[in-house]
Amino acid sequence: MGNNNITLNDLQAEVDQWIKTVGVRYFSELTNLAILMEEVGELSRLMSRKYGDQSFKAGESADKIPSEIGDILFVLTCLANQMGISLEDAIAGTIQKNTNRDLTRHKNNPKL
């Protein structure tokens, strides 16, 4: 995955290849969901220390935030692969849904 211009379809294919060679097989969907929640928790812990009121514990560092985001993306990609979901289609649908819903909402929000 050294290519900086990787598409989401490429990402899904590369993760699938990694799982089938290095990882042997996919964990079950529920196991991967639990792993995803764990990874989100790890990101949350670091974010709360960098941007919130908590201080870092010994050995913790905001430098690990990109790695945690990568872990989340990896496991989310595994789940999409297992369920036959195209990440490109999923994000395109979400962007369209949000655009339709929020076309004027944020522009008219005096808090923003």
Backbone as CSV, one residue per row, in Angstrom:
resi,resn,N_x,N_y,N_z,CA_x,CA_y,CA_z,C_x,C_y,C_z
1,MET,0.821,-1.203,0.000,0.000,0.000,0.000,0.860,1.260,0.000
2,GLY,2.018,1.179,-0.587,2.894,2.333,-0.625,2.424,3.416,-1.575
3,ASN,1.494,3.096,-2.451,0.976,4.053,-3.427,0.127,5.101,-2.727
4,ASN,0.493,6.367,-2.867,-0.269,7.445,-2.230,-1.583,7.724,-2.935
5,ASN,-1.781,7.183,-4.121,-2.994,7.437,-4.889,-3.904,6.217,-4.929
6,ILE,-3.951,5.472,-3.875,-4.739,4.251,-3.840,-6.238,4.597,-3.823
7,THR,-6.990,3.880,-4.614,-8.439,4.066,-4.599,-9.027,3.191,-3.498
8,LEU,-10.265,3.438,-3.169,-10.925,2.591,-2.182,-11.080,1.166,-2.708
9,ASN,-11.320,1.021,-4.015,-11.395,-0.324,-4.590,-10.045,-1.034,-4.477
10,ASP,-8.956,-0.297,-4.728,-7.616,-0.865,-4.563,-7.376,-1.266,-3.111
11,LEU,-7.802,-0.403,-2.188,-7.650,-0.692,-0.767,-8.367,-1.992,-0.410
12,GLN,-9.589,-2.132,-0.891,-10.339,-3.349,-0.582,-9.653,-4.589,-1.141
13,ALA,-9.125,-4.484,-2.356,-8.429,-5.626,-2.956,-7.147,-5.939,-2.200
14,GLU,-6.412,-4.917,-1.802,-5.149,-5.140,-1.091,-5.381,-5.739,0.288
15,VAL,-6.387,-5.240,1.007,-6.706,-5.815,2.314,-7.165,-7.254,2.152
16,ASP,-7.979,-7.531,1.141,-8.441,-8.894,0.899,-7.266,-9.825,0.633
17,GLN,-6.319,-9.376,-0.180,-5.131,-10.186,-0.476,-4.311,-10.429,0.788
18,TRP,-4.162,-9.396,1.620,-3.411,-9.535,2.858,-4.087,-10.550,3.779
19,ILE,-5.391,-10.435,3.913,-6.135,-11.362,4.779,-5.941,-12.797,4.303
20,LYS,-6.021,-13.012,3.008,-5.952,-14.370,2.458,-4.538,-14.957,2.469
21,THR,-3.524,-14.121,2.657,-2.151,-14.624,2.677,-1.569,-14.543,4.080
22,VAL,-1.414,-13.362,4.599,-0.810,-13.166,5.920,-1.807,-13.496,7.033
23,GLY,-3.023,-13.041,6.875,-4.022,-13.210,7.925,-4.725,-14.553,7.916
24,VAL,-4.519,-15.344,6.904,-5.099,-16.677,6.713,-6.572,-16.607,6.323
25,ARG,-7.404,-15.958,7.131,-8.821,-15.813,6.807,-9.377,-14.634,7.583
26,TYR,-10.566,-14.189,7.184,-11.237,-13.114,7.908,-11.733,-13.640,9.253
27,PHE,-11.662,-12.802,10.284,-12.379,-13.087,11.511,-13.866,-12.961,11.200
28,SER,-14.725,-13.468,12.050,-16.165,-13.316,11.825,-16.541,-11.829,11.840
29,GLU,-17.659,-11.527,11.244,-18.122,-10.136,11.188,-18.291,-9.551,12.592
30,LEU,-18.843,-10.340,13.518,-19.031,-9.822,14.878,-17.693,-9.605,15.584
31,THR,-16.730,-10.482,15.342,-15.398,-10.283,15.912,-14.778,-9.017,15.340
32,ASN,-14.899,-8.826,14.026,-14.338,-7.614,13.429,-15.058,-6.364,13.913
33,LEU,-16.350,-6.456,14.175,-17.059,-5.307,14.729,-16.507,-4.973,16.117
34,ALA,-16.268,-5.997,16.931,-15.692,-5.774,18.258,-14.289,-5.166,18.151
35,ILE,-13.499,-5.658,17.201,-12.157,-5.104,16.989,-12.256,-3.649,16.540
36,LEU,-13.213,-3.349,15.661,-13.414,-1.966,15.206,-13.734,-1.050,16.385
37,MET,-14.605,-1.501,17.266,-14.956,-0.691,18.435,-13.741,-0.479,19.331
38,GLU,-12.923,-1.519,19.471,-11.699,-1.410,20.257,-10.760,-0.368,19.643
39,GLU,-10.601,-0.414,18.332,-9.714,0.537,17.654,-10.247,1.965,17.765
40,VAL,-11.559,2.135,17.650,-12.157,3.466,17.814,-11.918,3.965,19.238
41,GLY,-12.007,3.052,20.209,-11.718,3.423,21.596,-10.284,3.880,21.781
42,GLU,-9.358,3.222,21.110,-7.956,3.613,21.212,-7.735,4.998,20.616
43,LEU,-8.384,5.285,19.487,-8.303,6.633,18.900,-8.938,7.650,19.836
44,SER,-10.074,7.293,20.386,-10.780,8.194,21.297,-9.920,8.549,22.509
45,ARG,-9.241,7.545,23.062,-8.375,7.780,24.221,-7.287,8.808,23.879
46,LEU,-6.645,8.630,22.728,-5.582,9.562,22.336,-6.133,10.952,22.037
47,MET,-7.287,11.006,21.385,-7.900,12.304,21.062,-8.298,13.048,22.334
48,SER,-8.824,12.308,23.319,-9.232,12.966,24.569,-8.030,13.527,25.315
49,ARG,-6.879,12.897,25.122,-5.683,13.401,25.778,-5.062,14.570,25.010
50,LYS,-5.128,14.512,23.689,-4.545,15.606,22.903,-5.449,16.837,22.884
51,TYR,-6.752,16.642,22.716,-7.661,17.770,22.533,-8.578,18.020,23.733
52,GLY,-8.643,17.060,24.654,-9.518,17.192,25.813,-8.741,17.574,27.055
53,ASP,-9.321,17.242,28.177,-8.770,17.681,29.455,-7.839,16.674,30.110
54,GLN,-7.745,15.473,29.565,-6.885,14.471,30.173,-5.444,14.628,29.699
55,SER,-4.521,14.145,30.516,-3.109,14.164,30.127,-2.707,12.772,29.653
56,PHE,-1.636,12.708,28.897,-1.138,11.436,28.395,-0.544,10.623,29.534
57,LYS,-0.765,9.318,29.477,-0.122,8.392,30.407,1.274,8.096,29.872
58,ALA,2.113,7.539,30.707,3.461,7.167,30.277,3.371,6.220,29.085
59,GLY,4.124,6.507,28.044,4.143,5.664,26.857,3.101,6.030,25.820
60,GLU,2.157,6.902,26.164,1.151,7.345,25.195,1.637,8.600,24.494
61,SER,1.183,8.761,23.253,1.599,9.920,22.478,0.594,10.180,21.362
62,ALA,0.402,11.447,21.061,-0.473,11.819,19.941,0.111,11.343,18.620
63,ASP,1.397,10.993,18.619,2.037,10.503,17.396,1.377,9.221,16.884
64,LYS,0.657,8.517,17.740,0.029,7.247,17.361,-1.353,7.439,16.729
65,ILE,-1.850,8.669,16.663,-3.180,8.922,16.094,-3.273,8.438,14.648
66,PRO,-2.321,8.747,13.762,-2.432,8.233,12.386,-2.480,6.704,12.325
67,SER,-1.724,6.038,13.189,-1.729,4.582,13.216,-3.094,4.053,13.645
68,GLU,-3.700,4.692,14.619,-5.031,4.264,15.068,-6.069,4.478,13.976
69,ILE,-5.974,5.572,13.242,-6.894,5.811,12.124,-6.688,4.741,11.060
70,GLY,-5.425,4.378,10.807,-5.140,3.300,9.864,-5.733,1.978,10.312
71,ASP,-5.632,1.687,11.616,-6.218,0.451,12.149,-7.731,0.422,11.935
72,ILE,-8.379,1.559,12.176,-9.831,1.656,11.994,-10.186,1.420,10.535
73,LEU,-9.458,2.057,9.629,-9.734,1.906,8.200,-9.524,0.472,7.751
74,PHE,-8.489,-0.186,8.275,-8.215,-1.572,7.919,-9.375,-2.476,8.327
75,VAL,-9.809,-2.377,9.571,-10.882,-3.257,10.053,-12.202,-2.920,9.370
76,LEU,-12.471,-1.637,9.142,-13.684,-1.247,8.422,-13.669,-1.810,7.004
77,THR,-12.504,-1.822,6.384,-12.360,-2.405,5.051,-12.613,-3.907,5.092
78,CYS,-12.124,-4.564,6.114,-12.404,-5.999,6.273,-13.908,-6.240,6.337
79,LEU,-14.603,-5.464,7.132,-16.052,-5.632,7.260,-16.756,-5.399,5.928
80,ALA,-16.368,-4.359,5.221,-16.978,-4.087,3.913,-16.734,-5.261,2.974
81,ASN,-15.514,-5.769,2.950,-15.197,-6.915,2.093,-16.064,-8.114,2.448
82,GLN,-16.200,-8.390,3.721,-16.967,-9.555,4.156,-18.435,-9.458,3.767
83,MET,-18.951,-8.252,3.748,-20.371,-8.050,3.463,-20.638,-7.709,2.002
84,GLY,-19.571,-7.697,1.192,-19.736,-7.396,-0.223,-20.137,-5.950,-0.493
85,ILE,-19.660,-5.044,0.344,-19.988,-3.622,0.208,-18.809,-2.891,-0.416
86,SER,-19.076,-2.138,-1.465,-18.060,-1.291,-2.078,-17.918,-0.019,-1.249
87,LEU,-16.708,0.232,-0.730,-16.481,1.464,0.022,-16.686,2.697,-0.864
88,GLU,-16.302,2.585,-2.142,-16.502,3.725,-3.047,-17.985,4.038,-3.203
89,ASP,-18.803,3.003,-3.387,-20.250,3.221,-3.505,-20.832,3.737,-2.196
90,ALA,-20.357,3.191,-1.081,-20.884,3.593,0.228,-20.609,5.064,0.501
91,ILE,-19.369,5.524,0.257,-19.055,6.922,0.549,-19.734,7.857,-0.451
92,ALA,-19.850,7.433,-1.696,-20.550,8.262,-2.676,-22.007,8.435,-2.264
93,GLY,-22.635,7.366,-1.802,-24.021,7.448,-1.344,-24.166,8.337,-0.126
94,THR,-23.215,8.251,0.794,-23.265,9.079,2.000,-23.078,10.552,1.665
95,ILE,-22.147,10.858,0.769,-21.934,12.252,0.374,-23.192,12.809,-0.284
96,GLN,-23.821,12.015,-1.154,-25.050,12.464,-1.807,-26.164,12.667,-0.786
97,LYS,-26.322,11.730,0.133,-27.355,11.837,1.177,-27.132,13.091,2.016
98,ASN,-25.888,13.312,2.446,-25.585,14.481,3.274,-25.779,15.780,2.501
99,THR,-25.431,15.767,1.221,-25.612,16.963,0.394,-27.095,17.302,0.277
100,ASN,-27.903,16.294,-0.006,-29.342,16.533,-0.131,-29.934,17.026,1.189
101,ARG,-29.517,16.440,2.281,-30.070,16.778,3.592,-29.581,18.128,4.092
102,ASP,-28.314,18.451,3.826,-27.686,19.602,4.467,-27.340,20.736,3.508
103,LEU,-27.973,20.737,2.329,-27.608,21.714,1.298,-27.578,23.146,1.838
104,THR,-28.566,23.525,2.633,-28.587,24.877,3.190,-28.483,24.887,4.711
105,ARG,-28.599,23.729,5.325,-28.631,23.645,6.792,-27.407,24.280,7.445
106,HIS,-26.225,23.916,7.009,-25.009,24.424,7.642,-24.761,25.891,7.268
107,LYS,-25.082,26.250,6.037,-24.900,27.642,5.633,-25.792,28.581,6.428
108,ASN,-26.960,28.077,6.844,-27.913,28.893,7.596,-27.779,28.747,9.110
109,ASN,-26.768,28.036,9.553,-26.562,27.813,10.975,-25.734,28.962,11.568
110,PRO,-26.323,29.806,12.382,-25.583,30.938,12.932,-24.448,30.509,13.868
111,LYS,-24.477,29.269,14.339,-23.398,28.779,15.203,-22.119,28.518,14.426
112,LEU,-22.253,28.351,13.102,-21.079,28.098,12.281,-20.610,29.379,11.656
